[in-house]
Amino acid sequence: MSRYLLFTDLDGCLLDNDTYSFDEARPALDALRAENIPVIIVSGKTRAEIEPLRERLDHHNPFIVENGAAVFVPLNTFDFPLERSRRRSGYQIIELGTPYALLRDVLRQIEEAVGTPLQGFGDLSVDEVMGNTGLAREDALRAMLREFDEPFLVNGPPRLIEEVCRQIVTRGLHWTRGGRFFHLTGNNDKGRAAEILLRCYKRQERLANLPDGIETIGIGDSLNDLPLLLTVDHPVLVQKPDGTYDSDINLPNLIRAPGIGPTGWNQAVLELLKQASEEPSHGRSVNIRAT
């Protein structure tokens, strides 16, 4: 089997959109572990949210937080120091995002420019975050410990949303959309962060005198996953809770997972692994039929 790296979003993909359970993805997770395939979390969630989940998953690989704003690499993952990284709490950390306080200031400026209130995470109470996300109180508190990315809500017609997005771009920042919120970010995205990790894994393989044979899988369900899906060899799009696919994502080599959330995640991954074992040649085509 070719050597794989698997990059995955969490909410609505590996995790159920409502219960945040990954039970239905366990068969694929077990198969990936058996093949020693690293699973790299690439999420809009904060570090504080992801760390307890990593314990539940028995996850020891790098992870990417807040829509590509920072890469957390556990110490001793690679046999070399990472460039432009710093050490903290058992990680080498590469920061790509804009500080949260600056994003909050910009959101207030945009709110004044458009003349309409914009509700960012920093404006919401814990109860309001719970109501908007379905998170339990402890998880909501962790979601509010943001360092680089401000989720926000826009209540208004499409032209208002377009103007808010235009205001963000004119200020040299970026926006994206997740399952429930828009996100105000710096010059970072999931694809750029994934590319940094891919280069690290390739360098590790060269140090081990292994041929360059890494293939990448990326799994997402929303527009904020598009930069990741554009980066990988095998992009996988998971169905939304209503059974549809995000209409903003349409790539020529896109694999549409035959199921919602972790159910679709599980089926797509198992099928990819099956085809990899049957046809190990690099660059093969992959055909997964959506149902």
C-alpha positions as CSV (number, residue, x, y, z in Angstrom):
1,M,0.0,0.0,0.0
2,S,1.2,3.5,-0.8
3,R,2.1,5.6,2.2
4,Y,-0.8,7.9,3.1
5,L,-1.4,11.0,5.2
6,L,-5.0,11.7,6.1
7,F,-6.1,15.2,6.9
8,T,-9.6,15.6,8.3
9,D,-12.0,18.2,9.5
10,L,-14.0,17.4,12.7
11,D,-17.5,18.8,13.0
12,G,-19.8,17.2,10.5
13,C,-17.1,14.9,9.2
14,L,-15.3,12.7,11.8
15,L,-17.6,14.1,14.4
16,D,-21.4,13.9,14.2
17,N,-22.8,17.4,13.6
18,D,-25.2,17.2,16.6
19,T,-23.8,14.7,19.1
20,Y,-20.1,15.2,18.3
21,S,-19.6,11.4,18.5
22,F,-17.1,9.6,16.2
23,D,-18.5,6.1,17.0
24,E,-19.6,5.4,13.5
25,A,-16.1,6.1,12.2
26,R,-14.4,3.6,14.5
27,P,-14.0,0.9,11.9
28,A,-12.1,3.2,9.6
29,L,-10.1,4.7,12.5
30,D,-9.0,1.2,13.5
31,A,-8.1,0.3,9.9
32,L,-6.0,3.5,9.6
33,R,-4.2,2.7,12.9
34,A,-3.5,-0.9,11.7
35,E,-1.8,0.6,8.6
36,N,0.1,3.2,10.6
37,I,-1.5,6.0,8.6
38,P,-1.3,9.3,10.4
39,V,-4.6,11.0,11.0
40,I,-4.1,14.8,11.1
41,I,-6.9,16.9,12.6
42,V,-7.5,20.1,10.6
43,S,-10.3,22.0,12.3
44,G,-11.8,25.4,13.1
45,K,-11.8,24.3,16.7
46,T,-9.4,25.7,19.3
47,R,-6.5,23.9,20.9
48,A,-8.5,23.8,24.1
49,E,-11.3,21.9,22.3
50,I,-9.1,19.5,20.4
51,E,-6.8,18.3,23.2
52,P,-9.6,16.5,25.1
53,L,-10.8,15.0,21.9
54,R,-7.3,13.7,21.1
55,E,-7.4,11.8,24.4
56,R,-10.7,10.2,23.4
57,L,-9.3,9.3,20.0
58,D,-5.9,8.2,21.4
59,H,-4.5,10.6,18.9
60,H,-0.7,11.3,18.8
61,N,-0.2,13.0,15.5
62,P,0.1,16.7,14.7
63,F,-3.1,18.8,14.5
64,I,-4.1,22.1,13.0
65,V,-6.4,24.6,14.8
66,E,-8.6,27.5,14.1
67,N,-8.8,27.1,10.3
68,G,-5.1,26.8,9.7
69,A,-4.0,29.4,12.1
70,A,-1.5,27.2,14.0
71,V,0.1,23.8,13.6
72,F,0.8,21.8,16.8
73,V,3.4,19.1,16.4
74,P,4.0,16.8,19.4
75,L,7.7,16.8,20.4
76,N,9.7,13.9,18.8
77,T,7.3,13.6,15.9
78,F,10.1,14.5,13.5
79,D,13.9,14.0,13.7
80,F,14.6,17.7,13.1
81,P,13.5,21.0,14.5
82,L,10.7,22.9,12.7
83,E,11.5,26.2,11.1
84,R,9.8,29.3,12.6
85,S,8.4,27.2,15.4
86,R,8.4,27.7,19.2
87,R,8.1,25.1,22.0
88,R,5.2,25.1,24.4
89,S,3.5,22.4,26.5
90,G,5.0,19.5,24.7
91,Y,4.6,20.9,21.2
92,Q,6.5,22.6,18.4
93,I,4.1,25.2,17.3
94,I,4.1,27.1,14.0
95,E,1.8,30.1,14.1
96,L,0.3,31.4,10.8
97,G,-2.7,33.4,12.1
98,T,-3.5,36.9,13.2
99,P,-3.8,37.5,17.0
100,Y,-7.4,37.3,18.2
101,A,-7.5,40.7,19.8
102,L,-6.7,42.3,16.4
103,L,-9.5,40.3,14.7
104,R,-12.0,41.5,17.4
105,D,-11.0,45.1,16.7
106,V,-11.5,44.7,13.0
107,L,-14.9,43.1,13.5
108,R,-16.0,46.1,15.4
109,Q,-14.8,48.4,12.6
110,I,-16.7,46.4,10.1
111,E,-19.8,46.5,12.2
112,E,-19.7,50.3,12.3
113,A,-19.0,50.5,8.5
114,V,-22.0,48.3,7.6
115,G,-24.3,49.8,10.3
116,T,-25.5,46.4,11.4
117,P,-24.5,44.4,14.6
118,L,-22.2,41.5,14.0
119,Q,-22.2,38.8,16.7
120,G,-18.8,37.4,17.2
121,F,-17.9,34.6,19.7
122,G,-16.4,37.4,21.9
123,D,-19.8,39.0,22.1
124,L,-21.7,35.9,23.1
125,S,-22.3,34.5,26.6
126,V,-21.6,30.9,27.4
127,D,-25.3,30.1,27.2
128,E,-25.5,31.8,23.8
129,V,-22.6,29.8,22.5
130,M,-24.2,26.6,23.8
131,G,-27.5,27.6,22.0
132,N,-25.8,28.3,18.7
133,T,-23.5,25.3,18.7
134,G,-25.2,22.5,20.7
135,L,-22.1,22.2,22.8
136,A,-22.1,21.3,26.5
137,R,-21.1,24.1,28.9
138,E,-17.5,22.8,29.4
139,D,-17.0,22.4,25.7
140,A,-18.5,25.8,25.0
141,L,-16.0,27.4,27.4
142,R,-13.2,25.7,25.6
143,A,-14.5,26.9,22.2
144,M,-14.4,30.5,23.6
145,L,-10.6,30.2,24.3
146,R,-9.8,31.5,20.9
147,E,-6.3,32.6,19.8
148,F,-6.5,33.4,16.1
149,D,-10.0,33.0,14.6
150,E,-13.3,34.9,15.3
151,P,-16.5,33.1,14.4
152,F,-19.4,35.5,13.8
153,L,-23.0,35.5,12.8
154,V,-24.5,37.8,10.1
155,N,-28.3,38.4,10.4
156,G,-29.4,40.0,7.2
157,P,-30.0,39.7,3.4
158,P,-27.3,38.3,1.0
159,R,-26.2,41.9,0.1
160,L,-25.3,42.5,3.7
161,I,-23.2,39.3,3.8
162,E,-21.5,40.3,0.6
163,E,-20.7,43.8,2.0
164,V,-19.3,42.3,5.3
165,C,-17.0,40.0,3.3
166,R,-15.9,42.8,1.1
167,Q,-15.0,44.9,4.1
168,I,-12.9,42.0,5.5
169,V,-11.0,41.7,2.3
170,T,-10.3,45.4,1.9
171,R,-8.7,45.3,5.4
172,G,-6.2,42.6,4.2
173,L,-7.9,39.8,6.1
174,H,-9.8,36.7,5.1
175,W,-13.2,35.1,5.7
176,T,-14.5,31.7,5.3
177,R,-17.7,29.8,6.3
178,G,-18.0,26.7,8.5
179,G,-21.1,24.7,9.3
180,R,-22.7,27.3,11.5
181,F,-20.6,30.5,11.5
182,F,-18.7,32.8,9.2
183,H,-15.0,33.1,10.3
184,L,-12.8,36.2,10.3
185,T,-9.2,35.1,10.0
186,G,-5.7,36.3,9.1
187,N,-3.7,35.2,6.1
188,N,-4.1,31.5,6.9
189,D,-6.1,28.6,5.7
190,K,-6.3,24.8,6.2
191,G,-4.5,24.1,2.9
192,R,-1.4,26.2,3.7
193,A,-1.1,24.6,7.1
194,A,-1.5,21.1,5.6
195,E,1.2,21.8,3.1
196,I,3.7,22.7,5.8
197,L,3.1,19.3,7.5
198,L,3.3,17.4,4.2
199,R,6.8,18.9,3.6
200,C,7.8,17.8,7.1
201,Y,6.6,14.2,6.5
202,K,8.4,14.1,3.2
203,R,11.6,15.4,4.8
204,Q,11.3,12.7,7.4
205,E,11.0,10.1,4.7
206,R,14.1,11.3,2.9
207,L,16.0,11.1,6.2
208,A,14.9,7.5,6.4
209,N,16.0,6.9,2.8
210,L,12.5,6.0,1.8
211,P,11.3,6.8,-1.8
212,D,8.9,9.8,-2.2
213,G,5.6,7.9,-2.2
214,I,3.3,9.8,0.1
215,E,-0.3,10.3,-1.0
216,T,-2.7,12.6,0.8
217,I,-6.4,12.3,1.6
218,G,-8.3,15.3,2.8
219,I,-11.9,15.1,4.2
220,G,-14.2,18.1,4.7
221,D,-17.8,19.2,4.4
222,S,-17.8,23.0,4.2
223,L,-16.3,26.0,2.3
224,N,-13.7,26.4,5.0
225,D,-12.3,23.0,4.0
226,L,-11.9,24.0,0.3
227,P,-8.2,25.1,0.7
228,L,-7.5,21.7,2.2
229,L,-9.3,19.8,-0.5
230,L,-7.5,21.7,-3.2
231,T,-4.1,20.7,-1.6
232,V,-4.5,16.9,-1.4
233,D,-4.4,14.0,-3.9
234,H,-7.7,12.6,-2.8
235,P,-10.3,15.2,-1.7
236,V,-13.4,13.8,0.0
237,L,-16.6,15.7,0.6
238,V,-18.9,14.5,3.3
239,Q,-22.7,15.0,3.1
240,K,-24.4,17.7,5.2
241,P,-27.0,16.6,7.8
242,D,-29.7,17.0,5.2
243,G,-28.0,14.6,2.8
244,T,-26.7,17.3,0.4
245,Y,-23.2,18.3,-0.5
246,D,-21.9,21.9,-0.1
247,S,-22.6,23.4,-3.5
248,D,-19.6,25.8,-3.2
249,I,-17.2,22.8,-3.5
250,N,-16.9,21.2,-6.9
251,L,-13.5,19.8,-7.9
252,P,-12.8,17.6,-10.9
253,N,-11.3,14.8,-8.8
254,L,-13.7,15.2,-5.8
255,I,-14.8,12.1,-4.0
256,R,-18.3,12.4,-2.6
257,A,-18.6,10.3,0.5
258,P,-21.7,8.1,0.5
259,G,-23.2,9.2,3.8
260,I,-23.6,11.9,6.4
261,G,-20.9,12.9,8.9
262,P,-18.9,10.1,10.4
263,T,-21.0,7.5,8.5
264,G,-19.9,8.9,5.2
265,W,-16.3,9.5,6.6
266,N,-16.1,5.8,7.6
267,Q,-17.3,4.5,4.2
268,A,-15.1,6.7,2.1
269,V,-11.9,5.9,4.1
270,L,-12.6,2.2,4.1
271,E,-13.1,2.3,0.3
272,L,-9.9,4.3,-0.2
273,L,-7.9,1.8,1.8
274,K,-9.5,-1.1,0.0
275,Q,-8.6,0.3,-3.4
276,A,-5.1,1.2,-2.2
277,S,-4.5,-2.4,-1.2
278,E,-5.8,-3.7,-4.5
279,E,-4.1,-1.2,-6.8
280,P,-1.0,0.0,-5.1
281,S,0.4,2.0,-8.0
282,H,0.9,5.7,-7.3
283,G,-1.4,8.0,-9.1
284,R,-4.3,5.5,-9.6
285,S,-7.8,6.8,-10.0
286,V,-10.3,6.4,-7.2
287,N,-14.0,5.9,-7.7
288,I,-16.4,6.0,-4.8
289,R,-20.1,6.2,-5.8
290,A,-22.3,8.3,-3.6
291,T,-25.6,6.8,-2.6
